[in-house]
């Protein structure tokens, strides 16, 4: 037997070309009938939409431990009598501030509006201008120190 006498055992079968009309009757990978079988039917993956809605900042804190409720001075002027004590518990009982998951929230008093009554503000964080207005009206402010939620304390440097 010589090299020029070698022959293949099987015949070459041509690849079937699908989706080009004719009598082959195949779907070219588009499946059967229905919405997904039509041209241009694209379905957005739902997970992509969820991912796009999340903030892209590094270190974003999803579990915010404290919720701050804001109260303006004009609300205190309307709701309280002169000489009254204002604290988060009283604000919750008067329904000025809501409980959050059964916990009394942190309250911040802002300076919008005027106040003419002498009030004693306790355990609330107060803006500078609001503090000035309350003290000008004859009231007192006992500020509660609130640690910021998003700041992380740096470890102390060790000297060698």
TALIN-V604271 format. One record per residue. RES is the residue in one letter. SS is DSSP state (hx for helix, st for strand, lp for the rest). D_LAST is the distance of its C-alpha to the last C-alpha in Angstrom with 2 decimals. Layout:
# TALIN-V604271
res->[RES,RES]
ss->[SS,SS]
d_last->[D_LAST,D_LAST]
This chain:
# TALIN-V604271
res->[X,X,X,X,X,X,X,X,X,X,X,X,X,X,X,X,X,X,X,X,X,X,X,X,X,X,X,X,X,X,X,X,X,X,X,X,X,X,X,X,X,X,X,X,X,X,X,X,X,X,X,X,X,X,X,X,X,X,X,X,X,X,X,X,X,X,X,X,X,X,X,X,X,X,X,X,X,X,X,X,X,X,X,X,X,X,X,X,X,X,X,X,X,X,X,X,X,X,X,X,X,X,X,X,X,X,X,X,X,X,X,X,X,X,X,X,X,X,X,X,X,X,X,X,X,X,X,X,X,X,X,X,X,X,X,X,X,X,X,X,X,X,X,X,X,X,X,X,X,X,X,X,X,X,X,X,X,X,X,X]
ss->[lp,lp,hx,hx,hx,lp,lp,lp,lp,lp,lp,lp,lp,lp,lp,lp,lp,lp,lp,lp,lp,lp,lp,lp,lp,lp,lp,lp,lp,lp,lp,lp,lp,lp,hx,hx,hx,lp,lp,lp,lp,lp,lp,lp,lp,hx,hx,hx,hx,hx,hx,hx,hx,lp,lp,lp,lp,lp,lp,lp,lp,lp,lp,lp,lp,lp,lp,st,st,st,st,st,hx,hx,hx,hx,hx,hx,hx,lp,lp,lp,lp,lp,st,st,lp,hx,hx,hx,hx,hx,hx,lp,lp,lp,lp,lp,lp,st,lp,lp,st,lp,lp,st,st,st,st,st,lp,lp,lp,lp,lp,lp,lp,lp,lp,st,st,st,st,st,st,st,lp,hx,hx,hx,hx,hx,hx,hx,hx,hx,lp,lp,lp,st,st,st,st,lp,lp,lp,lp,lp,lp,lp,lp,lp,lp,lp,lp,lp,lp,lp,lp,lp]
d_last->[87.72,86.41,83.27,85.43,87.01,83.81,83.78,81.40,82.18,81.43,82.30,79.67,79.30,78.38,75.47,76.65,75.90,75.43,75.65,78.08,81.28,84.14,85.11,81.88,81.12,77.32,74.65,72.22,69.24,70.00,71.12,74.23,75.46,73.56,70.79,68.42,71.22,71.90,70.65,67.71,66.82,63.03,61.07,57.59,55.16,54.24,50.63,50.11,51.33,48.88,45.92,46.93,46.89,43.26,40.68,38.82,35.64,32.32,31.00,34.38,34.60,38.02,37.54,37.35,36.90,38.35,41.48,42.10,45.74,46.86,49.46,51.03,52.31,55.94,55.78,54.57,57.40,60.00,58.83,57.86,59.82,58.68,56.28,55.23,51.77,50.18,47.54,47.00,49.21,52.10,51.74,52.00,55.00,56.76,56.03,54.32,51.22,51.40,49.58,47.44,47.71,48.61,45.53,45.69,43.93,41.59,43.87,43.28,45.91,46.74,48.87,51.91,55.08,55.92,55.65,57.92,57.33,54.84,52.64,49.65,47.04,44.57,41.85,42.32,40.15,42.18,42.12,41.96,45.62,46.81,45.06,46.78,50.14,49.90,49.00,51.76,54.26,53.28,51.04,47.55,44.51,41.96,39.35,37.61,34.05,33.98,30.81,31.33,32.13,30.74,27.31,24.42,21.45,18.16,15.34,12.74,9.58,6.47,3.79,0.00]
